[in-house]
Amino acid sequence: MAAEVEKEYPDTEVKLVEASGGLFEVVVDGDLVFSKRSLGRHAEPGEVLEVIRQHRAS
């Protein structure tokens, strides 16, 4: 997934932060844009890129 984001947004820093309990969150410009914990599921294919696009467009 990191490679997918870096390909779409080459100027973006992608960083994997290890956590316990299956935590998966995506933060863009300091804003939480996807949270597995909140949704109770993992991201669908392409979903993370879409939420990043929506965040950057707003």
C-alpha positions, 0 to 999 in steps of 0.5 A: 500500500505504501508503494501505491501511495508513493506512486500516486503522490511522489512528494509524500512521505509514507511511514509505517509505524508499528503498533499492536492489536491490528491497528491501521490508521492513515494520517494525511497532513496531521488529519486522520483520514482512515481508521481500521479501529473506527470502521471495524475493517481493513481498507478495501483496494484503492480505498486509502488512495481515494480518501487521500484524494478527497482529503487533498481536494477539500 
